[in-house]
Amino acid sequence: MPHWSVYTGSNEPHDGIDDLPAPPPWRAFDGGPVLPPPEDGDDASAVSPDRAHRAKSYVATPESVRLVNAALCLRRPLLVTGPPGTGKSSLAYAVARELRLGPVLRWNITSRSTLADGLYQYDPLSRLYAARERRDGPGRSAGDVEDHLRLGPLGTALLPYDRPRALLVDEIDKSDLDLPNDLLNVLEEGQYEIPELVRAARHCGDGAAEVLADGTDTPVAVHRGRVRCRAFPFVVLTSNGEREFPPAFLRRCVRLKLRRPDRDQLTDIVRAHLDTPDGHADRLITRFLERAGGGELATDQLLNALYLTGVAGLDAESRDDLAEQLMPYLSATADGDGF
């Protein structure tokens, strides 16, 4: 039997995902026809320098490595909670880079987000205008509908790829109360329908439509308006803990709680982002940890302070003053006078 731990947290890309054990019988999917995994360059925005840096500089904890592998093996979403700045979003990029899962599909959640937004977007007005220009009516073929439809990040992740896609559903705790429950069926079944294509397929020979996927201009085939995954995607749902989730949703997720990093972890993080810490960095890490006991601070505030005080050409006193201004408490209740 293949070893269940394919993600190592080493940040060294490899093809270990090919050795992932078979899914549990209740989490096996058989969508098709099978699609090859996309190349990193297929989505320029997903491999921008900032995202690439976050992926290769991520410092994984033993607990996060263990639970990422649990989510991969069980074909379950990974719900990642923790304070701001603890690397919840960066985890998805790090796993995708190491396991060569291709560009990360990202769905940023707001209070207005709906399940349909994640699955696909359809523009009936553009179809109507195009039909008027052709002077032959809106038509009833699948080929007409598909020109005005694009799959969203969730819809793209559930295409029948032969390797899992990485999907980041960021800040799901900011969603409408109904969205977690709406996600249940789609994530449980690994499939969905596009009603516009289902209707059009009744008037089309083979019912096949070429639809644009998220992050690319290369169309993919959707047959009779139905999409079913083959390799269940690696889904990372992040939450800052601003709300509770229903039990039915929680029991379908592997849950990872990220904690504030300790000194050793902070030193590793600083080393990964800014090379080896010097004496000033050590002092600032110490002050950051002391201050973090009295209120909410994020790791990126420390990184910003270290970077700017290192390149600004300031004397020691001025650097300390600047660092204080760059690391205020994030919560108003903890604000005080000075650092």
C-alpha positions as CSV (number, residue, x, y, z in Angstrom):
1,M,0.0,0.0,0.0
2,P,1.4,3.5,-0.8
3,H,2.5,5.6,2.1
4,W,-0.3,7.9,3.1
5,S,1.9,10.9,3.7
6,V,2.7,12.5,0.3
7,Y,3.0,16.2,1.4
8,T,6.2,16.7,3.4
9,G,6.4,20.5,4.0
10,S,9.9,20.6,2.5
11,N,8.9,23.0,-0.3
12,E,10.7,20.8,-2.8
13,P,8.4,20.0,-5.7
14,H,7.9,16.3,-6.5
15,D,5.4,13.9,-8.0
16,G,4.4,12.2,-4.7
17,I,0.7,12.9,-5.5
18,D,0.9,10.0,-7.9
19,D,1.5,7.7,-4.9
20,L,-1.6,8.9,-3.0
21,P,-3.5,5.8,-1.7
22,A,-6.8,5.0,-3.3
23,P,-9.8,7.0,-1.8
24,P,-12.2,5.4,0.7
25,P,-15.0,3.7,-1.1
26,W,-17.5,6.4,-0.1
27,R,-15.2,9.1,-1.6
28,A,-14.4,7.6,-5.0
29,F,-15.3,9.6,-8.1
30,D,-15.4,8.6,-11.8
31,G,-15.9,11.7,-13.8
32,G,-14.7,11.9,-17.4
33,P,-13.4,12.3,-20.0
34,V,-10.2,12.7,-18.1
35,L,-8.4,16.1,-18.4
36,P,-4.6,16.5,-18.1
37,P,-3.5,18.8,-15.2
38,P,-2.8,22.4,-16.3
39,E,0.7,23.8,-16.4
40,D,1.7,26.5,-14.0
41,G,2.0,29.0,-16.8
42,D,-1.6,28.5,-18.0
43,D,-2.8,31.0,-15.4
44,A,-0.4,34.0,-15.2
45,S,-2.2,35.6,-12.2
46,A,-2.0,32.4,-10.2
47,V,1.8,32.3,-10.5
48,S,2.5,35.9,-9.9
49,P,5.7,36.7,-8.0
50,D,4.0,37.3,-4.7
51,R,2.1,34.0,-4.8
52,A,5.2,32.1,-5.9
53,H,7.2,33.6,-3.0
54,R,4.5,32.6,-0.5
55,A,4.5,29.1,-1.8
56,K,8.2,28.5,-1.6
57,S,8.8,30.3,1.7
58,Y,6.0,28.7,3.7
59,V,7.1,27.1,6.9
60,A,4.9,24.1,7.7
61,T,4.3,22.7,11.2
62,P,4.2,19.0,11.9
63,E,0.5,19.3,12.6
64,S,-0.3,21.1,9.4
65,V,1.7,18.4,7.4
66,R,-0.2,15.6,9.1
67,L,-3.7,17.1,8.5
68,V,-3.0,18.2,4.9
69,N,-2.2,14.5,4.2
70,A,-5.3,13.4,6.1
71,A,-7.4,15.7,3.9
72,L,-5.7,14.5,0.7
73,C,-6.2,10.8,1.6
74,L,-9.8,11.2,2.7
75,R,-10.7,13.4,-0.2
76,R,-12.1,15.9,2.2
77,P,-11.9,19.7,2.4
78,L,-9.4,21.2,4.9
79,L,-10.9,23.9,7.1
80,V,-8.0,26.1,8.3
81,T,-8.7,28.5,11.2
82,G,-6.5,30.8,13.1
83,P,-5.6,34.5,13.8
84,P,-4.7,36.8,10.9
85,G,-1.2,36.4,9.5
86,T,-0.6,32.8,10.5
87,G,-0.3,31.5,6.9
88,K,-3.8,30.1,6.3
89,S,-4.0,31.1,2.7
90,S,-0.3,30.5,2.0
91,L,-0.7,26.8,2.9
92,A,-2.7,26.1,-0.2
93,Y,0.0,27.6,-2.4
94,A,2.7,25.7,-0.6
95,V,0.9,22.3,-1.1
96,A,0.1,23.0,-4.7
97,R,3.8,23.9,-5.4
98,E,5.3,20.9,-3.6
99,L,2.8,18.4,-5.1
100,R,2.8,20.0,-8.6
101,L,-1.0,20.5,-8.6
102,G,-0.9,23.4,-11.0
103,P,-2.1,26.9,-10.5
104,V,-4.2,27.5,-7.4
105,L,-7.8,28.3,-8.0
106,R,-8.9,31.1,-5.7
107,W,-12.4,32.0,-4.6
108,N,-12.4,35.1,-2.3
109,I,-15.6,35.1,-0.2
110,T,-17.7,38.1,0.6
111,S,-21.0,38.6,2.3
112,R,-22.7,38.5,-1.1
113,S,-21.0,35.3,-2.4
114,T,-23.3,32.5,-3.5
115,L,-22.7,28.9,-4.5
116,A,-23.4,29.8,-8.1
117,D,-20.6,32.4,-8.1
118,G,-18.1,29.6,-7.3
119,L,-19.5,27.2,-9.9
120,Y,-20.0,29.3,-13.0
121,Q,-21.0,32.7,-14.4
122,Y,-23.5,33.0,-17.2
123,D,-24.3,36.3,-18.9
124,P,-27.7,36.1,-20.5
125,L,-27.6,39.8,-21.6
126,S,-24.5,39.4,-23.7
127,R,-26.1,36.3,-25.3
128,L,-29.2,38.4,-26.1
129,Y,-27.2,41.2,-27.6
130,A,-25.1,38.7,-29.7
131,A,-28.3,37.1,-31.0
132,R,-29.7,40.5,-32.0
133,E,-26.5,41.3,-33.9
134,R,-26.9,38.0,-35.8
135,R,-30.6,38.8,-36.4
136,D,-31.5,35.1,-36.0
137,G,-32.8,35.0,-32.5
138,P,-31.2,33.6,-29.4
139,G,-31.0,30.1,-30.8
140,R,-31.3,26.9,-28.8
141,S,-27.9,25.1,-29.3
142,A,-25.3,24.4,-26.6
143,G,-22.7,26.2,-28.8
144,D,-24.6,29.4,-28.4
145,V,-24.9,29.2,-24.6
146,E,-21.3,28.3,-24.0
147,D,-20.0,31.5,-25.6
148,H,-21.5,33.4,-22.7
149,L,-20.6,31.1,-19.8
150,R,-17.4,30.6,-17.8
151,L,-16.7,28.2,-15.0
152,G,-15.8,29.6,-11.6
153,P,-13.0,28.4,-9.3
154,L,-15.1,25.8,-7.6
155,G,-16.6,24.6,-10.9
156,T,-13.2,24.4,-12.5
157,A,-11.7,22.4,-9.5
158,L,-14.4,19.8,-10.0
159,L,-13.6,19.1,-13.6
160,P,-12.4,15.5,-14.2
161,Y,-8.6,16.2,-13.9
162,D,-6.4,13.2,-13.5
163,R,-4.6,15.0,-10.6
164,P,-6.3,17.0,-7.9
165,R,-6.6,20.8,-8.4
166,A,-5.9,23.1,-5.5
167,L,-8.8,25.3,-4.6
168,L,-8.5,28.1,-2.0
169,V,-11.9,29.3,-0.6
170,D,-10.6,32.3,1.3
171,E,-12.4,33.7,4.4
172,I,-15.5,31.6,4.3
173,D,-16.5,33.0,7.7
174,K,-17.4,36.2,5.9
175,S,-20.0,34.5,3.8
176,D,-23.8,34.6,4.1
177,L,-25.1,32.1,6.6
178,D,-26.4,29.8,3.9
179,L,-23.2,29.3,1.9
180,P,-21.5,26.6,4.0
181,N,-24.7,24.5,3.9
182,D,-25.0,25.2,0.1
183,L,-21.5,23.8,-0.3
184,L,-22.3,20.6,1.4
185,N,-23.9,18.7,-1.4
186,V,-21.4,19.8,-4.1
187,L,-18.4,18.9,-2.0
188,E,-20.0,15.7,-0.9
189,E,-21.0,14.5,-4.3
190,G,-18.1,16.0,-6.3
191,Q,-20.4,17.1,-9.1
192,Y,-22.9,19.7,-10.2
193,E,-25.1,20.7,-13.2
194,I,-25.2,23.8,-15.3
195,P,-29.0,24.2,-16.0
196,E,-28.4,26.4,-19.1
197,L,-26.3,23.7,-20.7
198,V,-28.6,20.9,-19.6
199,R,-31.5,22.6,-21.4
200,A,-29.5,23.4,-24.5
201,A,-28.2,19.8,-24.7
202,R,-31.7,18.6,-25.5
203,H,-31.5,20.4,-28.8
204,C,-28.0,19.4,-29.6
205,G,-26.7,16.2,-31.1
206,D,-24.1,15.0,-28.6
207,G,-24.8,17.6,-26.0
208,A,-21.1,18.6,-25.8
209,A,-20.2,22.2,-25.0
210,E,-16.8,23.9,-25.0
211,V,-16.7,26.1,-21.9
212,L,-13.9,28.4,-20.6
213,A,-12.5,27.4,-17.3
214,D,-11.4,29.7,-14.5
215,G,-8.0,31.3,-15.0
216,T,-7.5,30.3,-18.6
217,D,-8.7,30.9,-22.2
218,T,-8.5,27.3,-23.1
219,P,-12.0,25.7,-23.3
220,V,-12.9,22.4,-21.7
221,A,-15.6,20.0,-22.8
222,V,-18.8,19.7,-20.6
223,H,-21.2,17.0,-21.7
224,R,-24.9,17.5,-21.3
225,G,-24.3,20.2,-18.7
226,R,-23.0,17.9,-16.1
227,V,-19.6,18.1,-14.4
228,R,-18.2,15.3,-12.1
229,C,-14.7,15.2,-10.7
230,R,-12.3,12.2,-11.0
231,A,-9.6,13.3,-8.6
232,F,-11.2,15.2,-5.8
233,P,-9.6,18.6,-5.5
234,F,-7.4,19.7,-2.6
235,V,-9.8,22.3,-1.0
236,V,-8.6,24.7,1.6
237,L,-11.3,26.7,3.4
238,T,-9.9,29.5,5.5
239,S,-11.6,31.2,8.5
240,N,-10.5,33.9,10.9
241,G,-13.0,32.5,13.4
242,E,-15.5,35.3,13.1
243,R,-18.5,32.9,13.1
244,E,-19.5,29.3,14.0
245,F,-20.2,26.7,11.3
246,P,-23.1,24.2,11.3
247,P,-22.1,20.7,12.6
248,A,-23.1,19.1,9.2
249,F,-20.5,21.2,7.5
250,L,-17.8,20.7,10.1
251,R,-18.1,16.9,10.1
252,R,-17.3,16.9,6.4
253,C,-14.1,18.8,6.8
254,V,-10.6,18.0,8.2
255,R,-10.0,20.8,10.7
256,L,-6.6,22.5,11.2
257,K,-6.2,25.3,13.7
258,L,-3.1,27.3,13.2
259,R,-1.6,29.0,16.3
260,R,0.7,32.0,16.7
261,P,4.3,30.9,15.9
262,D,6.7,30.7,18.8
263,R,10.3,32.1,18.7
264,D,11.8,29.1,16.8
265,Q,9.0,29.2,14.2
266,L,9.3,33.0,13.8
267,T,13.0,32.7,13.3
268,D,12.4,30.0,10.6
269,I,9.8,32.3,8.9
270,V,12.1,35.3,8.9
271,R,14.9,33.1,7.5
272,A,12.6,31.8,4.7
273,H,11.5,35.3,3.7
274,L,14.5,37.5,4.5
275,D,17.5,35.2,4.8
276,T,19.4,34.7,8.1
277,P,18.2,37.0,10.9
278,D,20.8,39.4,12.2
279,G,21.1,40.9,15.7
280,H,18.5,43.5,15.0
281,A,16.1,40.9,13.7
282,D,16.6,38.8,16.9
283,R,15.8,41.9,19.1
284,L,12.7,42.7,17.0
285,I,11.5,39.1,17.2
286,T,11.8,39.3,21.0
287,R,9.9,42.6,21.2
288,F,7.3,41.3,18.8
289,L,6.7,38.2,21.1
290,E,6.6,40.4,24.2
291,R,4.0,42.7,22.7
292,A,2.0,39.9,21.2
293,G,1.0,38.8,24.7
294,G,-1.0,42.0,25.1
295,G,-2.9,42.1,21.9
296,E,-3.4,40.8,18.3
297,L,-0.4,41.1,16.0
298,A,0.3,39.3,12.7
299,T,3.5,37.8,11.4
300,D,3.5,39.9,8.3
301,Q,3.7,43.0,10.5
302,L,7.0,41.7,11.8
303,L,8.2,40.9,8.3
304,N,7.3,44.4,7.1
305,A,9.1,46.0,10.0
306,L,12.2,43.9,9.5
307,Y,12.4,44.5,5.8
308,L,11.8,48.3,5.9
309,T,14.1,48.9,8.8
310,G,16.8,46.9,7.0
311,V,16.7,48.8,3.8
312,A,15.9,52.3,5.0
313,G,19.5,53.2,6.0
314,L,18.4,54.4,9.5
315,D,20.4,54.5,12.7
316,A,19.4,52.1,15.5
317,E,17.1,54.5,17.4
318,S,15.2,55.5,14.2
319,R,14.9,51.9,13.2
320,D,13.3,51.0,16.5
321,D,10.9,54.0,16.2
322,L,9.9,52.9,12.7
323,A,9.4,49.3,13.8
324,E,7.0,50.5,16.6
325,Q,4.9,52.4,14.0
326,L,4.7,49.3,11.7
327,M,3.5,46.9,14.4
328,P,0.4,48.4,16.0
329,Y,-2.2,46.1,17.5
330,L,-4.8,44.9,15.1
331,S,-7.7,45.1,17.5
332,A,-8.9,48.5,18.8
333,T,-9.3,47.2,22.4
334,A,-5.6,46.5,22.7
335,D,-4.4,49.8,21.3
336,G,-2.4,51.9,23.7
337,D,0.0,54.8,23.7
338,G,3.2,53.6,22.1
339,F,4.9,50.2,21.6
